[in-house]
Amino acid sequence: MAYALTAKWTAKDGQEEAVYEAIRKLIEPSRAEPGCRLYQANRSLDDPRVFLLYEIYADEAAYAAHGESEHFKEYGHGLALPLLEGRERQFFEPIEAA
């Protein structure tokens, strides 16, 4: 069963462009992961410090592999996360058509 999540990242004041660039660097390698079905990064129109990532993986193990990937370690943990004021995640089980 697929595994989905939303991640809301709020950059510290003055760090929004650095977070933006880190997210941009995450997109391509994340989408290329074998277990990634969707990796969509978004930026708020109302507050440029707020980013929403919508991700779907083949299963929870594929999500865990994403978190351990070299690109997430470098651009996520190494660049973006230290620049965040807030980080919220919610996990979901996608509903399939009948």
MOPAC internal coordinates of N, CA, C and O (Angstrom, degrees):
PM7 1SCF
backbone

  N    0.0000 0     0.00 0     0.00 0    0    0    0
  C    1.4439 1     0.00 0     0.00 0    1    0    0
  C    1.5190 1   109.26 1     0.00 0    2    1    0
  O    1.2310 1   120.65 1   -39.98 1    3    2    1
  N    1.3195 1   116.37 1   140.02 1    3    2    1
  C    1.4583 1   122.07 1  -179.01 1    5    3    2
  C    1.5311 1   110.89 1   -66.06 1    6    5    3
  O    1.2310 1   121.59 1   -19.87 1    7    6    5
  N    1.3072 1   114.56 1   160.13 1    7    6    5
  C    1.4619 1   123.07 1  -175.65 1    9    7    6
  C    1.5221 1   107.04 1  -133.06 1   10    9    7
  O    1.2310 1   120.08 1   -58.47 1   11   10    9
  N    1.3312 1   117.45 1   121.53 1   11   10    9
  C    1.4633 1   121.67 1  -175.24 1   13   11   10
  C    1.5170 1   110.54 1  -122.02 1   14   13   11
  O    1.2310 1   121.63 1   -25.16 1   15   14   13
  N    1.3202 1   114.48 1   154.84 1   15   14   13
  C    1.4578 1   118.92 1   174.62 1   17   15   14
  C    1.5117 1   111.09 1  -152.87 1   18   17   15
  O    1.2310 1   121.86 1   -22.60 1   19   18   17
  N    1.3235 1   114.04 1   157.40 1   19   18   17
  C    1.4542 1   121.72 1   167.16 1   21   19   18
  C    1.5167 1   106.76 1  -116.64 1   22   21   19
  O    1.2310 1   121.27 1   -38.38 1   23   22   21
  N    1.3082 1   115.18 1   141.62 1   23   22   21
  C    1.4551 1   120.72 1   176.63 1   25   23   22
  C    1.5231 1   107.05 1  -128.88 1   26   25   23
  O    1.2310 1   120.63 1   -58.12 1   27   26   25
  N    1.3122 1   116.41 1   121.88 1   27   26   25
  C    1.4587 1   121.66 1   177.31 1   29   27   26
  C    1.5234 1   107.26 1  -105.31 1   30   29   27
  O    1.2310 1   121.15 1   -61.33 1   31   30   29
  N    1.3115 1   115.40 1   118.67 1   31   30   29
  C    1.4594 1   121.59 1   179.31 1   33   31   30
  C    1.5169 1   108.37 1  -112.64 1   34   33   31
  O    1.2310 1   120.26 1   -50.31 1   35   34   33
  N    1.3118 1   117.12 1   129.69 1   35   34   33
  C    1.4549 1   122.22 1   175.75 1   37   35   34
  C    1.5241 1   108.36 1  -115.98 1   38   37   35
  O    1.2310 1   121.14 1   -62.81 1   39   38   37
  N    1.3218 1   115.43 1   117.19 1   39   38   37
  C    1.4639 1   120.91 1  -178.56 1   41   39   38
  C    1.5216 1   110.71 1   -74.45 1   42   41   39
  O    1.2310 1   121.12 1   -30.47 1   43   42   41
  N    1.3131 1   115.47 1   149.53 1   43   42   41
  C    1.4574 1   120.78 1   171.81 1   45   43   42
  C    1.5272 1   108.19 1   -64.19 1   46   45   43
  O    1.2310 1   120.33 1   -26.38 1   47   46   45
  N    1.3304 1   116.97 1   153.62 1   47   46   45
  C    1.4630 1   120.89 1   176.98 1   49   47   46
  C    1.5214 1   110.31 1   -52.29 1   50   49   47
  O    1.2310 1   121.12 1   -49.31 1   51   50   49
  N    1.3185 1   115.46 1   130.69 1   51   50   49
  C    1.4507 1   120.99 1   178.54 1   53   51   50
  C    1.5119 1   114.99 1    84.25 1   54   53   51
  O    1.2310 1   119.62 1   174.73 1   55   54   53
  N    1.3249 1   118.33 1    -5.27 1   55   54   53
  C    1.4709 1   121.78 1  -178.06 1   57   55   54
  C    1.5317 1   112.91 1  -108.17 1   58   57   55
  O    1.2310 1   120.31 1  -175.97 1   59   58   57
  N    1.3284 1   117.00 1     4.03 1   59   58   57
  C    1.4678 1   119.61 1  -173.72 1   61   59   58
  C    1.5273 1   113.35 1   -62.45 1   62   61   59
  O    1.2310 1   119.15 1   144.42 1   63   62   61
  N    1.3228 1   119.22 1   -35.58 1   63   62   61
  C    1.4646 1   119.42 1  -179.71 1   65   63   62
  C    1.5261 1   111.42 1   -72.99 1   66   65   63
  O    1.2310 1   120.09 1   144.99 1   67   66   65
  N    1.3054 1   117.43 1   -35.01 1   67   66   65
  C    1.4672 1   120.23 1   176.79 1   69   67   66
  C    1.5288 1   110.60 1   -66.51 1   70   69   67
  O    1.2310 1   120.21 1   139.65 1   71   70   69
  N    1.3335 1   117.21 1   -40.35 1   71   70   69
  C    1.4673 1   120.74 1   176.86 1   73   71   70
  C    1.5232 1   109.64 1   -65.91 1   74   73   71
  O    1.2310 1   120.38 1   137.15 1   75   74   73
  N    1.3164 1   116.89 1   -42.85 1   75   74   73
  C    1.4648 1   122.19 1   177.33 1   77   75   74
  C    1.5327 1   110.69 1   -54.67 1   78   77   75
  O    1.2310 1   120.64 1   131.99 1   79   78   77
  N    1.3316 1   116.38 1   -48.01 1   79   78   77
  C    1.4626 1   120.31 1  -178.57 1   81   79   78
  C    1.5342 1   111.51 1   -66.53 1   82   81   79
  O    1.2310 1   119.90 1   142.37 1   83   82   81
  N    1.3227 1   117.79 1   -37.63 1   83   82   81
  C    1.4686 1   120.52 1   177.12 1   85   83   82
  C    1.5251 1   110.26 1   -63.30 1   86   85   83
  O    1.2310 1   120.24 1   137.14 1   87   86   85
  N    1.3238 1   117.14 1   -42.86 1   87   86   85
  C    1.4718 1   121.27 1   178.61 1   89   87   86
  C    1.5242 1   109.99 1   -62.97 1   90   89   87
  O    1.2310 1   120.39 1   135.80 1   91   90   89
  N    1.3236 1   116.85 1   -44.20 1   91   90   89
  C    1.4738 1   119.54 1   178.63 1   93   91   90
  C    1.5252 1   111.23 1   -56.91 1   94   93   91
  O    1.2310 1   120.24 1   142.89 1   95   94   93
  N    1.3250 1   117.14 1   -37.11 1   95   94   93
  C    1.4648 1   121.01 1   179.60 1   97   95   94
  C    1.5240 1   112.40 1   -72.58 1   98   97   95
  O    1.2310 1   120.36 1   158.48 1   99   98   97
  N    1.3178 1   116.93 1   -21.52 1   99   98   97
  C    1.4619 1   121.02 1   178.79 1  101   99   98
  C    1.5318 1   113.04 1   -80.40 1  102  101   99
  O    1.2310 1   120.13 1   153.51 1  103  102  101
  N    1.3083 1   117.36 1   -26.49 1  103  102  101
  C    1.4649 1   120.72 1  -169.27 1  105  103  102
  C    1.5266 1   112.96 1   -59.72 1  106  105  103
  O    1.2310 1   119.86 1   120.57 1  107  106  105
  N    1.2961 1   117.87 1   -59.43 1  107  106  105
  C    1.4675 1   120.11 1  -173.63 1  109  107  106
  C    1.5247 1   113.31 1   -61.12 1  110  109  107
  O    1.2310 1   119.12 1   129.06 1  111  110  109
  N    1.3444 1   119.29 1   -50.94 1  111  110  109
  C    1.4712 1   117.07 1  -179.55 1  113  111  110
  C    1.5261 1   112.95 1   -66.94 1  114  113  111
  O    1.2310 1   119.76 1   149.84 1  115  114  113
  N    1.3273 1   118.06 1   -30.16 1  115  114  113
  C    1.4637 1   120.09 1   177.73 1  117  115  114
  C    1.5178 1   110.58 1   -67.17 1  118  117  115
  O    1.2310 1   120.49 1   136.65 1  119  118  117
  N    1.3290 1   116.67 1   -43.35 1  119  118  117
  C    1.4685 1   120.40 1   178.45 1  121  119  118
  C    1.5162 1   112.12 1   -64.55 1  122  121  119
  O    1.2310 1   120.12 1   154.73 1  123  122  121
  N    1.3192 1   117.38 1   -25.27 1  123  122  121
  C    1.4716 1   121.56 1  -179.36 1  125  123  122
  C    1.5252 1   113.06 1   -83.10 1  126  125  123
  O    1.2310 1   119.50 1   171.69 1  127  126  125
  N    1.3127 1   118.55 1    -8.31 1  127  126  125
  C    1.4670 1   120.73 1   178.84 1  129  127  126
  C    1.5287 1   109.45 1   -62.53 1  130  129  127
  O    1.2310 1   119.97 1   -39.85 1  131  130  129
  N    1.3348 1   117.65 1   140.15 1  131  130  129
  C    1.4716 1   119.63 1  -177.14 1  133  131  130
  C    1.5231 1   114.12 1   -59.97 1  134  133  131
  O    1.2310 1   119.36 1   148.18 1  135  134  133
  N    1.3247 1   118.83 1   -31.82 1  135  134  133
  C    1.4589 1   120.77 1  -177.80 1  137  135  134
  C    1.5137 1   114.63 1   -93.55 1  138  137  135
  O    1.2310 1   119.84 1  -178.11 1  139  138  137
  N    1.3264 1   117.91 1     1.89 1  139  138  137
  C    1.4659 1   121.23 1  -177.96 1  141  139  138
  C    1.5252 1   110.22 1   -87.25 1  142  141  139
  O    1.2310 1   120.99 1   -56.61 1  143  142  141
  N    1.3080 1   115.70 1   123.39 1  143  142  141
  C    1.4667 1   120.64 1   176.70 1  145  143  142
  C    1.5235 1   111.41 1   -98.26 1  146  145  143
  O    1.2310 1   120.40 1   148.74 1  147  146  145
  N    1.3378 1   116.84 1   -31.26 1  147  146  145
  C    1.4671 1   121.33 1   179.46 1  149  147  146
  C    1.5199 1   108.60 1  -155.32 1  150  149  147
  O    1.2310 1   121.04 1   -44.44 1  151  150  149
  N    1.3171 1   115.62 1   135.56 1  151  150  149
  C    1.4589 1   121.56 1   175.21 1  153  151  150
  C    1.5191 1   105.89 1  -141.08 1  154  153  151
  O    1.2310 1   120.89 1   -78.92 1  155  154  153
  N    1.3245 1   115.89 1   101.08 1  155  154  153
  C    1.4549 1   120.90 1  -175.61 1  157  155  154
  C    1.5198 1   110.02 1  -120.99 1  158  157  155
  O    1.2310 1   120.53 1   -65.08 1  159  158  157
  N    1.3252 1   116.59 1   114.92 1  159  158  157
  C    1.4600 1   122.05 1   177.53 1  161  159  158
  C    1.5201 1   109.15 1   -97.68 1  162  161  159
  O    1.2310 1   120.91 1   -39.15 1  163  162  161
  N    1.3298 1   115.86 1   140.85 1  163  162  161
  C    1.4601 1   122.25 1  -177.49 1  165  163  162
  C    1.5229 1   109.72 1  -137.01 1  166  165  163
  O    1.2310 1   121.01 1   -26.39 1  167  166  165
  N    1.3268 1   115.67 1   153.61 1  167  166  165
  C    1.4646 1   121.15 1   176.96 1  169  167  166
  C    1.5174 1   107.74 1  -123.43 1  170  169  167
  O    1.2310 1   120.65 1   -42.91 1  171  170  169
  N    1.3170 1   116.36 1   137.09 1  171  170  169
  C    1.4586 1   121.73 1  -178.59 1  173  171  170
  C    1.5254 1   111.22 1   -63.48 1  174  173  171
  O    1.2310 1   121.12 1   -41.90 1  175  174  173
  N    1.3085 1   115.47 1   138.10 1  175  174  173
  C    1.4628 1   121.03 1   174.17 1  177  175  174
  C    1.5216 1   111.01 1   -77.91 1  178  177  175
  O    1.2310 1   120.17 1   156.56 1  179  178  177
  N    1.3282 1   117.27 1   -23.44 1  179  178  177
  C    1.4583 1   122.11 1  -177.56 1  181  179  178
  C    1.5222 1   113.09 1   -89.34 1  182  181  179
  O    1.2310 1   120.31 1   149.39 1  183  182  181
  N    1.3333 1   117.01 1   -30.61 1  183  182  181
  C    1.4584 1   120.98 1  -176.75 1  185  183  182
  C    1.5281 1   108.36 1  -143.10 1  186  185  183
  O    1.2310 1   119.46 1   -73.87 1  187  186  185
  N    1.3286 1   118.63 1   106.13 1  187  186  185
  C    1.4671 1   120.89 1  -175.92 1  189  187  186
  C    1.5232 1   114.65 1   -66.20 1  190  189  187
  O    1.2310 1   120.21 1   175.39 1  191  190  189
  N    1.3261 1   117.20 1    -4.61 1  191  190  189
  C    1.4661 1   120.17 1   176.06 1  193  191  190
  C    1.5203 1   112.00 1   -85.59 1  194  193  191
  O    1.2310 1   119.91 1   168.65 1  195  194  193
  N    1.3390 1   117.78 1   -11.35 1  195  194  193
  C    1.4658 1   122.37 1  -173.26 1  197  195  194
  C    1.5324 1   110.94 1  -104.03 1  198  197  195
  O    1.2310 1   121.64 1   -50.57 1  199  198  197
  N    1.3349 1   114.47 1   129.43 1  199  198  197
  C    1.4590 1   122.34 1   179.85 1  201  199  198
  C    1.5260 1   109.12 1  -124.76 1  202  201  199
  O    1.2310 1   120.75 1   -36.84 1  203  202  201
  N    1.3208 1   116.16 1   143.16 1  203  202  201
  C    1.4574 1   121.32 1   176.75 1  205  203  202
  C    1.5202 1   107.72 1  -124.15 1  206  205  203
  O    1.2310 1   120.99 1   -56.82 1  207  206  205
  N    1.3160 1   115.72 1   123.18 1  207  206  205
  C    1.4555 1   120.91 1   175.96 1  209  207  206
  C    1.5220 1   107.87 1  -108.44 1  210  209  207
  O    1.2310 1   120.81 1   -50.19 1  211  210  209
  N    1.3254 1   116.05 1   129.81 1  211  210  209
  C    1.4558 1   122.02 1   177.48 1  213  211  210
  C    1.5136 1   106.44 1  -115.63 1  214  213  211
  O    1.2310 1   120.66 1   -57.42 1  215  214  213
  N    1.3257 1   116.34 1   122.58 1  215  214  213
  C    1.4558 1   121.05 1  -172.68 1  217  215  214
  C    1.5241 1   110.53 1  -133.01 1  218  217  215
  O    1.2310 1   120.84 1   -39.46 1  219  218  217
  N    1.3166 1   116.00 1   140.54 1  219  218  217
  C    1.4628 1   121.58 1   173.56 1  221  219  218
  C    1.5256 1   107.45 1  -130.76 1  222  221  219
  O    1.2310 1   121.43 1   -49.15 1  223  222  221
  N    1.3328 1   114.86 1   130.85 1  223  222  221
  C    1.4591 1   122.22 1   179.41 1  225  223  222
  C    1.5216 1   109.37 1  -120.78 1  226  225  223
  O    1.2310 1   120.86 1   -20.23 1  227  226  225
  N    1.3104 1   115.97 1   159.77 1  227  226  225
  C    1.4606 1   121.00 1   179.98 1  229  227  226
  C    1.5219 1   111.24 1   -59.13 1  230  229  227
  O    1.2310 1   120.63 1   144.36 1  231  230  229
  N    1.3290 1   116.41 1   -35.64 1  231  230  229
  C    1.4598 1   121.27 1   179.68 1  233  231  230
  C    1.5323 1   108.43 1  -165.72 1  234  233  231
  O    1.2310 1   120.56 1    -0.60 1  235  234  233
  N    1.3162 1   116.53 1   179.40 1  235  234  233
  C    1.4583 1   120.85 1  -177.46 1  237  235  234
  C    1.5291 1   111.79 1   -64.36 1  238  237  235
  O    1.2310 1   120.49 1   147.48 1  239  238  237
  N    1.3243 1   116.66 1   -32.52 1  239  238  237
  C    1.4698 1   120.22 1   178.45 1  241  239  238
  C    1.5338 1   110.86 1   -65.18 1  242  241  239
  O    1.2310 1   120.16 1   142.74 1  243  242  241
  N    1.3191 1   117.29 1   -37.26 1  243  242  241
  C    1.4664 1   120.54 1   177.93 1  245  243  242
  C    1.5287 1   110.47 1   -66.53 1  246  245  243
  O    1.2310 1   120.65 1   142.83 1  247  246  245
  N    1.3309 1   116.36 1   -37.17 1  247  246  245
  C    1.4631 1   119.83 1   175.39 1  249  247  246
  C    1.5272 1   110.70 1   -64.44 1  250  249  247
  O    1.2310 1   120.32 1   136.80 1  251  250  249
  N    1.3115 1   116.99 1   -43.20 1  251  250  249
  C    1.4595 1   121.06 1   178.67 1  253  251  250
  C    1.5251 1   110.41 1   -61.91 1  254  253  251
  O    1.2310 1   120.20 1   140.58 1  255  254  253
  N    1.3342 1   117.23 1   -39.42 1  255  254  253
  C    1.4617 1   121.27 1   178.27 1  257  255  254
  C    1.5315 1   110.39 1   -63.56 1  258  257  255
  O    1.2310 1   120.29 1   143.16 1  259  258  257
  N    1.3148 1   117.06 1   -36.84 1  259  258  257
  C    1.4730 1   120.86 1   176.62 1  261  259  258
  C    1.5283 1   110.02 1   -60.13 1  262  261  259
  O    1.2310 1   120.45 1   134.54 1  263  262  261
  N    1.3208 1   116.74 1   -45.46 1  263  262  261
  C    1.4556 1   121.18 1  -179.77 1  265  263  262
  C    1.5153 1   113.46 1   -63.96 1  266  265  263
  O    1.2310 1   120.27 1   156.17 1  267  266  265
  N    1.3324 1   117.09 1   -23.83 1  267  266  265
  C    1.4609 1   121.97 1  -179.97 1  269  267  266
  C    1.5307 1   112.64 1   -98.65 1  270  269  267
  O    1.2310 1   120.29 1   178.46 1  271  270  269
  N    1.3234 1   117.05 1    -1.54 1  271  270  269
  C    1.4690 1   120.72 1  -177.68 1  273  271  270
  C    1.5203 1   111.08 1   -66.41 1  274  273  271
  O    1.2310 1   120.94 1   -27.41 1  275  274  273
  N    1.3109 1   115.81 1   152.59 1  275  274  273
  C    1.4587 1   120.63 1   179.57 1  277  275  274
  C    1.5205 1   111.54 1   -62.08 1  278  277  275
  O    1.2310 1   120.24 1   140.68 1  279  278  277
  N    1.3323 1   117.15 1   -39.32 1  279  278  277
  C    1.4657 1   118.75 1  -178.94 1  281  279  278
  C    1.5296 1   111.85 1   -67.90 1  282  281  279
  O    1.2310 1   119.76 1   144.36 1  283  282  281
  N    1.3466 1   118.06 1   -35.64 1  283  282  281
  C    1.4604 1   118.06 1   177.74 1  285  283  282
  C    1.5246 1   110.73 1   -72.68 1  286  285  283
  O    1.2310 1   120.31 1   142.69 1  287  286  285
  N    1.3223 1   117.01 1   -37.31 1  287  286  285
  C    1.4612 1   119.40 1   176.28 1  289  287  286
  C    1.5274 1   110.37 1   -60.40 1  290  289  287
  O    1.2310 1   120.46 1   138.19 1  291  290  289
  N    1.3419 1   116.73 1   -41.81 1  291  290  289
  C    1.4631 1   120.23 1  -177.36 1  293  291  290
  C    1.5273 1   112.81 1   -75.11 1  294  293  291
  O    1.2310 1   120.47 1   126.32 1  295  294  293
  N    1.3329 1   116.70 1   -53.68 1  295  294  293
  C    1.4665 1   120.47 1  -172.77 1  297  295  294
  C    1.5297 1   113.65 1   -89.44 1  298  297  295
  O    1.2310 1   120.33 1   147.87 1  299  298  297
  N    1.3225 1   116.97 1   -32.13 1  299  298  297
  C    1.4597 1   120.32 1   178.61 1  301  299  298
  C    1.5136 1   110.95 1   -81.28 1  302  301  299
  O    1.2310 1   121.15 1   107.47 1  303  302  301
  N    1.3385 1   115.41 1   -72.53 1  303  302  301
  C    1.4663 1   120.26 1  -178.76 1  305  303  302
  C    1.5217 1   112.58 1   -64.13 1  306  305  303
  O    1.2310 1   120.50 1   140.16 1  307  306  305
  N    1.3286 1   116.66 1   -39.84 1  307  306  305
  C    1.4557 1   119.89 1  -174.50 1  309  307  306
  C    1.5129 1   114.77 1   -77.96 1  310  309  307
  O    1.2310 1   119.97 1   139.13 1  311  310  309
  N    1.3400 1   117.66 1   -40.87 1  311  310  309
  C    1.4576 1   120.74 1  -175.39 1  313  311  310
  C    1.5254 1   113.58 1  -104.90 1  314  313  311
  O    1.2310 1   120.24 1   122.69 1  315  314  313
  N    1.3205 1   117.15 1   -57.31 1  315  314  313
  C    1.4683 1   120.11 1  -169.77 1  317  315  314
  C    1.5320 1   114.29 1   -75.38 1  318  317  315
  O    1.2310 1   119.93 1   126.43 1  319  318  317
  N    1.3236 1   117.74 1   -53.57 1  319  318  317
  C    1.4680 1   119.97 1  -171.10 1  321  319  318
  C    1.5280 1   114.14 1   -56.92 1  322  321  319
  O    1.2310 1   118.67 1   141.46 1  323  322  321
  N    1.3287 1   120.13 1   -38.54 1  323  322  321
  C    1.4715 1   118.40 1   177.80 1  325  323  322
  C    1.5324 1   113.54 1   -65.24 1  326  325  323
  O    1.2310 1   120.28 1   163.23 1  327  326  325
  N    1.3432 1   117.06 1   -16.77 1  327  326  325
  C    1.4589 1   121.49 1  -177.96 1  329  327  326
  C    1.5220 1   113.23 1   -96.85 1  330  329  327
  O    1.2310 1   120.90 1  -173.05 1  331  330  329
  N    1.3377 1   115.89 1     6.95 1  331  330  329
  C    1.4646 1   119.86 1  -176.75 1  333  331  330
  C    1.5166 1   112.12 1   -94.13 1  334  333  331
  O    1.2310 1   122.25 1   -37.12 1  335  334  333
  N    1.3143 1   113.30 1   142.88 1  335  334  333
  C    1.4707 1   122.26 1   171.69 1  337  335  334
  C    1.5239 1   109.14 1   -87.85 1  338  337  335
  O    1.2310 1   121.10 1   149.45 1  339  338  337
  N    1.3384 1   115.50 1   -30.55 1  339  338  337
  C    1.4602 1   120.21 1  -179.20 1  341  339  338
  C    1.5139 1   111.52 1  -151.78 1  342  341  339
  O    1.2310 1   121.54 1   -29.15 1  343  342  341
  N    1.3338 1   114.65 1   150.85 1  343  342  341
  C    1.4728 1   121.62 1   178.73 1  345  343  342
  C    1.5179 1   107.37 1  -145.79 1  346  345  343
  O    1.2310 1   120.82 1   -58.75 1  347  346  345
  N    1.3206 1   116.04 1   121.25 1  347  346  345
  C    1.4659 1   121.70 1   178.67 1  349  347  346
  C    1.5164 1   108.20 1  -125.34 1  350  349  347
  O    1.2310 1   120.85 1   -42.77 1  351  350  349
  N    1.3387 1   115.98 1   137.23 1  351  350  349
  C    1.4631 1   120.46 1   176.38 1  353  351  350
  C    1.5220 1   109.43 1  -130.07 1  354  353  351
  O    1.2310 1   121.35 1   -37.16 1  355  354  353
  N    1.3214 1   115.03 1   142.84 1  355  354  353
  C    1.4598 1   122.08 1   172.73 1  357  355  354
  C    1.5186 1   107.39 1  -132.30 1  358  357  355
  O    1.2310 1   120.88 1   -40.22 1  359  358  357
  N    1.3204 1   115.92 1   139.78 1  359  358  357
  C    1.4586 1   121.89 1  -176.80 1  361  359  358
  C    1.5259 1   109.49 1  -112.95 1  362  361  359
  O    1.2310 1   121.15 1   -35.83 1  363  362  361
  N    1.3308 1   115.40 1   144.17 1  363  362  361
  C    1.4588 1   121.22 1  -174.29 1  365  363  362
  C    1.5190 1   111.47 1  -138.01 1  366  365  363
  O    1.2310 1   121.72 1   -23.17 1  367  366  365
  N    1.3129 1   114.31 1   156.83 1  367  366  365
  C    1.4639 1   122.75 1   170.55 1  369  367  366
  C    1.5267 1   105.61 1  -108.92 1  370  369  367
  O    1.2310 1   119.56 1   -65.88 1  371  370  369
  N    1.3305 1   118.45 1   114.12 1  371  370  369
  C    1.4704 1   119.79 1  -179.00 1  373  371  370
  C    1.5408 1   111.80 1   -61.51 1  374  373  371
  O    1.2310 1   121.59 1   -34.40 1  375  374  373
  N    1.3046 1   114.56 1   145.60 1  375  374  373
  C    1.4595 1   121.72 1   177.76 1  377  375  374
  C    1.5164 1   107.61 1   -96.00 1  378  377  375
  O    1.2310 1   120.67 1   -57.44 1  379  378  377
  N    1.3003 1   116.32 1   122.56 1  379  378  377
  C    1.4550 1   121.81 1  -179.69 1  381  379  378
  C    1.5267 1   110.54 1   -89.06 1  382  381  379
  O    1.2310 1   120.44 1   -24.65 1  383  382  381
  N    1.2989 1   116.77 1   155.35 1  383  382  381
  C    1.4674 1   122.39 1   177.89 1  385  383  382
  C    1.5267 1   110.29 1   -65.06 1  386  385  383
  O    1.2310 1   121.07 1   -29.27 1  387  386  385
  N    1.3181 1   115.57 1   150.73 1  387  386  385
  C    1.4686 1   121.31 1   179.51 1  389  387  386
  C    1.5052 1   110.88 1   -73.92 1  390  389  387
  O    1.2310 1   120.10 1   180.00 1  391  390  389

